Amino acid sequence: MSTTYDFAAFPRREPTTFLERLLARQIRIGRLTVLGPGPREHSFGTVPPDAPHLDVVVRLRDRRTAWKIAFRPGLYVGEAYMDGALTIEQGRLEDLLEIGLRNTGGPSRRNLLRRGLRRLLHRVHQANSGARARRNVAAHYDLSDLLYVNFLDADRQYSCAYFATPDLTLEQAQEAKKAHLAAKLLLRAGQRVLDIGCGWGGLALTLARAGQGQVTGITLSAEQLAVARRRAEAEELDHRVGFALADYRWLTGRFDRIVSVGMFEHVGTPYYQAFFDKIAGLLTEDGVAVIHSIGRMDGPGVTSAWIRKYIFPGGYVPALSEVLPVVERAGLWVTDVEILRLHYAETLRHWRARFTANLDAIREKYGERFCRMWMFYLAASEMSFRHDGLMVFQLQLARSVDAVPLTRDYIDVREDAAEGRHAVADSA
Amino acid sequence: MSTTYDFAAFPRREPTTFLERLLARQIRIGRLTVLGPGPREHSFGTVPPDAPHLDVVVRLRDRRTAWKIAFRPGLYVGEAYMDGALTIEQGRLEDLLEIGLRNTGGPSRRNLLRRGLRRLLHRVHQANSGARARRNVAAHYDLSDLLYVNFLDADRQYSCAYFATPDLTLEQAQEAKKAHLAAKLLLRAGQRVLDIGCGWGGLALTLARAGQGQVTGITLSAEQLAVARRRAEAEELDHRVGFALADYRWLTGRFDRIVSVGMFEHVGTPYYQAFFDKIAGLLTEDGVAVIHSIGRMDGPGVTSAWIRKYIFPGGYVPALSEVLPVVERAGLWVTDVEILRLHYAETLRHWRARFTANLDAIREKYGERFCRMWMFYLAASEMSFRHDGLMVFQLQLARSVDAVPLTRDYIDVREDAAEGRHAVADSA
């Protein structure tokens, strides 16, 4: 009555778990081999000849992990990686993420129902009132110095660098970013400059050092404020640059120039109008503002659940179509929009290399799980800029039609001057 | 029983007609003096010390004209000017228009009801189906050669020039515009190039002349087509450039480069998605498109009733907030947005000067009323670019994240090369 099966006659078993069925349907580019839970082993997809790195083997610790990932990959792949429930046996984390991103439709999603749901969700996630904004900022930026020192550049620019040429070091590319922003700001001596979300003060100090105007930097992070103030004092620049623990909503007065780098991602769509109305209100009649932010090319979306939970609570990456109507209603001129593609991917690659090089020191202070979390954050972000339609936009704004020159040539001229490439007199 | 009044005791009589009451309330910048209807004479506002040209005297022929203007100035000021029912006794037409624009709130209008109404209206005005699009185009562009020869540049660029430096002649600025567009297109030998709305062929011929690719130009104007073909034959370029009477909706195939200059204004918002879906469908995977169009900085609006009736039936000037959602839904990358402010005002100033210089020849063929209509169109358009938030945007689009270089420096380099300013080798 017993029946024997020749298992060897099935060289590749058919997928049976829910996750396996999902992967069998979705993986078209690259090969993903999943070991576990238990003795299970399945391969999905094939290795493309032009991308041999897309061949990754992962191990799942238990059935629970497989179920959670199948149910909500955006949250649980990251969490399983942090907890060691998902380990990579062959290939790199970034290759695993690339396979994931390139097999889920990429940036061109047109499902209207999904869009509607996203819109609803992101208003809930981004109710960044004053108190909540402070908590969100503290969660990330109040992590002590040791972390940021170990992966950022010397000036601690925690935003997308500008690779004016591909061979720049991270330090040079961050200098180039500041020169690029300064050029767009068209700074003149004696002007009042506001930096909203000044971080550890790097940009504000650079502008003050060049002797261009009186700079005010604001942040919601007590840790950043302390560092920025220390730096200003150490350089004896504190008569030209001041820092304050302040919310943009509290500001009054007038500024000739306003710059905001990597802060708009924390504003939240329900506050976009308040933000740009504030910019319009703070700017002088012939003023100029530059907003530098991560954006997405494929329309309104929802920020990854994992990123929201572990990295940036309250964070949101806007599409230009969400920003421009608000700018128009604020009565501001859009005078230029630059789209920086892949610059942030390169920046993140540099950060990850530094983080890896300093892993022992970071692990000692923050532990293994934190390190895995941070590695996942840096790798996932880099891959999103390479394969999932993320970019950085620099929005130059003004209140008057003639606040900035009629052609964009001044941007190059001023950058070159800042970097001493030419002996060009500043003619503005 | 009779009472005598000392009229001289009232050095300035109080306004009494409806139009006069409106003007008394609205004119804050500049002085407008209205003579008539009949013996009436009223001045409104005061001349600003820094703008002595804002001192205009107009004469209204009759009460009917005054009523109509009060009721719907956007349509009837222009019509009265055309018909001689409104004449300018002191000052210039453009000064009258400047006073009008600077006293009606300017570009920052936030009335939601008005916005809603505008949105509703502009869908009706822009139902530019295939047949209607052809009629609309014929109404304007099939006007015979004589008109356009007498106010455009030698190459007949009927769109905003690019004043790379302020001292350029119109001819030079139009050459600079074409070089600027060509630089953004990143043309390489052997590429298939499509010019949607090619006009009299100037840009397509320029690209073909440079030996860069195989160019197809399409237009809906039989008159333009005939001229463009004649020019290609005369230059013996017809093996490199072809022209067709075609609607963009009919196109099939693939193009490496797509350019469209001053045509998007005729598409109509109901067809924006079809337009950009078509661009996405026609573009190769590594293709690049550049769309050059008039835009408005203050959000969705309604094109002037007068312009719609007499100049561009079916025309509409979009805000960026109306264009970007559609581009995102089409799955296209926005790789650059340049905002050209005041360049079109300068272009229109040149056109008007040429038109005026050739007035006798034009009047002989088209009559006095047409000349007044065209003068009003050119002056009103110029003033809208100076004082009412109009601009030109150049939208560079791609299907891949790496279709264009990572910095915008190539634009300058290629322009310089095109104009022989440097001996820069084309490195793309």
Contacts between the chains, C-beta under 8 A, distances in Angstrom:
chain1	res1	chain2	res2	distance
A	107	B	331	7.1
A	108	B	331	3.5
A	110	B	329	6.4
A	110	B	331	7.6
A	162	B	407	7.7
A	163	B	406	6.3
A	163	B	407	7.6
A	164	B	407	6.0
A	164	B	409	7.7
A	166	B	406	7.4
A	297	B	328	6.6
A	297	B	332	8.0
A	297	B	333	5.1
A	297	B	334	6.6
A	298	B	328	5.8
A	298	B	331	7.1
A	299	B	325	6.8
A	299	B	328	3.9
A	299	B	329	6.1
A	319	B	324	7.6
A	319	B	325	8.0
A	319	B	328	5.7
A	320	B	324	4.9
A	320	B	328	7.5
A	320	B	334	6.5
A	321	B	321	7.0
A	321	B	324	4.3
A	321	B	325	3.9
A	321	B	328	5.5
A	324	B	319	7.6
A	324	B	320	4.9
A	324	B	321	4.3
A	324	B	324	5.8
A	325	B	299	6.8
A	325	B	319	8.0
A	325	B	321	3.9
A	328	B	297	6.6
A	328	B	298	5.8
A	328	B	299	3.9
A	328	B	319	5.7
A	328	B	320	7.5
A	328	B	321	5.5
A	329	B	110	6.2
A	329	B	299	6.1
A	331	B	107	7.0
A	331	B	108	3.4
A	331	B	110	7.5
A	331	B	298	7.0
A	332	B	297	8.0
A	333	B	297	5.1
A	333	B	339	7.7
A	333	B	341	7.4
A	333	B	389	7.8
A	333	B	391	7.9
A	334	B	297	6.6
A	334	B	320	6.5
A	334	B	337	7.7
A	334	B	339	5.8
A	335	B	339	5.5
A	335	B	341	6.9
A	336	B	337	7.4
A	336	B	338	6.8
A	336	B	339	6.0
A	337	B	334	7.7
A	337	B	336	7.4
A	337	B	337	3.7
A	337	B	339	7.5
A	338	B	336	6.8
A	338	B	408	6.8
A	339	B	333	7.7
A	339	B	334	5.8
A	339	B	335	5.5
A	339	B	336	6.0
A	339	B	337	7.5
A	340	B	406	7.6
A	341	B	333	7.4
A	341	B	335	7.0
A	341	B	401	5.1
A	341	B	402	7.2
A	341	B	406	6.7
A	342	B	401	6.4
A	342	B	402	6.7
A	342	B	406	5.8
A	343	B	406	6.4
A	386	B	401	7.3
A	389	B	333	7.8
A	389	B	401	7.7
A	391	B	333	7.9
A	391	B	401	7.9
A	401	B	341	5.2
A	401	B	342	6.4
A	401	B	386	7.3
A	401	B	389	7.7
A	401	B	391	7.9
A	402	B	341	7.3
A	402	B	342	6.7
A	406	B	163	6.3
A	406	B	166	7.4
A	406	B	340	7.6
A	406	B	341	6.8
A	406	B	342	5.8
A	406	B	343	6.4
A	407	B	162	7.7
A	407	B	163	7.6
A	407	B	164	6.0
A	408	B	338	6.8
A	408	B	408	7.6
A	409	B	164	7.7
A	409	B	412	7.2
A	412	B	409	7.2
A	412	B	412	6.5
